Amino acid sequence: MPEFILTLVRSTISFFLLLVMTRIMGKKQLSQMTFFDYVVGITIGSIAAAMAVDQNIKISNGIMGLLVWGIFPVILGLLGLKSMKFRHVTDGTPSIVIKDGKVQEKNLSKNHMSVDELMLSLREKNIFKVSDVEMAVMETNGQVSVMKKTEQQPITPDLIGLAVEKEHSPTIVISDGKLLKEELLSLGYSDKWLQGEIMKQGATTFEDVFLAQIDSKGNVYADLYNDEIQQQQVIQKPLLSASLKKVQADLESFSLQTDDPDAKKLYQLQADRLKKTLDSLLPYLK
């Protein structure tokens, strides 16, 4: 058999075995990998590459090597889930490198981390003074987690006791010009309402919209296929507030214009009721 055919066959087998191994070993972002995970990944890749192109390596030996390096880490991971001590042996434990604004030299040395590397990790988190740090921990994946001192933390509504309205993440209701009915109905809106909202932003049909989202306040953001159309995002709650105020003003105007006493009384009564409703709703329509 020609050598290039053998290489093609071996590469195909190696590729699919590598694909199976990565699926078995689970998903993990590169930033979450420990040093052991990193070494295992490199080793498996090296075995797969060697098995694909090195004719001196038997396919059976390459497959055995991949299985060993692929299955053993999975077994170790399962054992680590069952036993904290075992997990500490395989993955290590986090180390405190700064405490109360003071560098812990012993832990820094134990993790083979220099002062320059520590300061680099702090600067990446926009911290330039060690004294601003309450605690810094070197995680098992080599990253440094930092907690600032209370007086150095940015002000949040929780710190000043300010109640804020809860928000959920924006929901996609149109994708690639197709209406996602289930997502729209789960928010309590109809397709006719949504069509009216996207028309305000320059679209005529759902097919004109590449992407549309609805946030927790009912505001619709629409990204059109035609970027030349001047679109403006409509803010729903202020718009509703303005509409109600206009209705109230119209009712008061009708009350002044009519000569019919019954109609005048009815217009004024409804205007007063609407004003009371507006006064109670205004804090929630900002």
N, C-alpha and C positions, 0 to 999 in steps of 0.2 A: 504494500500500500504506500502511495507517495507520502512524503514527510508532511507536506502542507495539509493533506487530508487528516493525518493523525493529529496534527496540531489543532485543526478545526474541531475534530471530535472531542479531543481532550479539553479544549477551551470551552466548548459547549457544556460538557459534563461539569467542569469546574465552575462555570457561571451559575448553573442552576443549583448546584450544591451550595454555593456561596449565598445564593438567594434564599434557599431553605434555611440555612444556618442563621442568617440575619433575622428571618421571621421568627425562628424558634427562640433566639436570644432576646427578643423583645425590642421595644423602641426606647431609645435614650438619646437625648440631645448631647452633642459633643461637650457642651459646658457642664453637663451633669455626670460625665464619665469620670470614674476614679482612675488612678494611674494603672491599676490592674486591668480595668476594662480597656484602657488605651493599648496596653501591651498585648492583650488577647486579640484585639481587633487587628493590630499590625501583623501578628503571627498568623492568624487565619488568612489574611490577605496574601501574605508571603507564600504560605502553603498552596493556596489556590493558584497563584501565579506560576509557581514552580511546577505544579502538576500539569498546568496547561501547556508549557513550552519545553520542559525538560523531558526528553524522550528516555533518559536513563532512569527516571522515577516511574515505577509501576503505578498504574491508575489505582489499583487496590490499596497500595501504600498511601497514596495521596488522599484517597477517600477516608481511610482509617485515621490519618492525621487530622483531617477536617472534623471528623466525628468526635475525636477525643477533645480537640480544642474548642469545639462548638458545644458539646453536651456537658462537659465538666463545669464550665462557668455557669450554665443553667442550674446544675445540681447545687453548686456552691451558693448561687443566688437564692434558691429555695430554702436551703439550710439556714442562710442568713436571715430570711424572713421569719423562720421559726425560733432562732436563737440570737439574742442580742450579742452575747459573748462571741459567738462564731462570726457574726457580722463585723464585730470590732477587729477580729483577727484578720479577716480577708480585706476589709475596706479601710481599717484604721478608725480613729476617732477624731472629732474636731478638736482644735487646740486654740486656747485663748492667747492671742499675741499682744493685745492691748487691753488693759483693765484700769478703769478710773483715770484715763488719760496718761497711763504709764505703760511703757513698752515692757513686755515680759520676755527678757533676753533669753532665758533658758528654753522656753517654748519656741522662740524664733530660731534658735540654734538647732533645736531638735528637728525642726522641719526644714532645715537647710535653706532658710530664707534670710536674705540680707536686708539691711535697713533700707537700701535703695529700692529693693523690690517691694517692701512694705509700703514705703512712701508712694511708689507708683500705683499700688492698689488703692491707696487712700485718695490720690489725686484723680483717679478714674471715677471716683464717687464724689468729686468736687469738695474734698476735704484736704486742707493744706496744713492744718495745725493738729498735732497729735493730742493736744490738750482739749480739743473739741470732741474727742471720742470717748464715749462711755465704755464701750466694749467692741473689740474687733476679734473675730473668730476665723481661723483658717480652716475651711471645710475640707472634707475628705477628697473633693475633686480639685483641690488646689486654689479655689477661689476664696477671697477674703470677704466675709460679711461684716458690715459695720453698723453699729447703733450709736447715733450722736447723743451727746448730753441733752437733757431736756431743754435747757436754755438755748441750745443751738439748733433745735428742730424747727422747721417752718410752722407757722401758725395754721392750724386746721380748725374747722368748725367745732370739732369735738373738744379741742383744748380750751376754747372760749365759751363752751356750753351753748353753741348756736344750733338750733334745730334746722335741719335742711331736708328738702324733699328727696325721697329715695328715687333713684333712677335705675332702669334696667338697660342693658346694652341695646343699641339700635338693632332693629330686626329688618333683614332684607326681605322685601315683598315683591320686587321685580328683579330678575336676573337674566341677562342676555335677551331682553325684550319679552320675557315670559312671566306672566303673573303667577306668584306663588300663593294660591288661594288659602291653603291651610294656615300658613303663617299670618296672612292678613286677617282671617277669621278669628285666629287665636288672640289677636289684639282687639277684636270687637269692631272692626271696620269693614265696610262693604267695598266691592270693586267699583261701584259707581262713585262712591266718595273719593276713592283713590284716583280715579280717572279725572275727577274734577280738580284734585290737587296737582296732578302732573300737568294738566292743561294750563294752570296758572303759571307754570314754569317753562312753558313753551312747547310742550309735547301735545300731540293730538290723539295718539293711541299708545297702548302699552308697548307696541313694537318699536316706538321711537326712543324708548328708555333703555339704556344699557344696564343701569343699576339704580334701584330706589330703596331707601331706608326710611323707617319710621322710628323716631326716638320715643322716650318714655313720656314726653310732653305732647306727643301727637304731631310734632313737626315732621314734614316730609322733605327729604333730600333726594333729588333726582339728577342723575348724570345721564345726559342725552347722547345719543350717537353723533348727532350734529353739534359739535362744540361751538359752531359759529352763532348759534342761537343765544341771545342774551337772556339768561335765566336768572331768576331771583328766588331764593328760598323763602317760603312763606312761613312766618312765625304764627302758629295757630292761636295760642292763648291771647296774646296782645290783639290779634285780629278779631277774635271773638269779643273781647272787651270793647274794642272800638265800635263793633257792629251793634252791640247792646246799647252803648251810649247814644249812637245815632238813632236807634229806635226810640229811646226815651225822649231825645230831643224832638223827634218827629211827632210823638204823641203830645208833647207840651205845645208844639206849634199848631197842631190840629185843634187843640183845646182853645187856643186863642183865636183861631180863624173862624171857627164855627159859631153860628148864631143859635143853634139848637141847644137849649139848656141841658137836655138829657145827654146828648152827645158830648157836650163840653164836660159834664160831670164824669162821664164814662172815660173819656180820654185822660182827664187829669187823674182819675183813680188808678188807671192802668200805668200811667207814668210814675205815680208815687210808688206803686207796688214794684215796678221794675227798678226804681232807684234803690229801694230797700234790698232787693235781690242783688243788685250791682254792688252795693256797699259790703255785703257779706261775701261776695265772690271775688272782689278785686284783689285781696291778698293772694288768691290762688291763680290769678290770671296774669301774673307778672312774668 
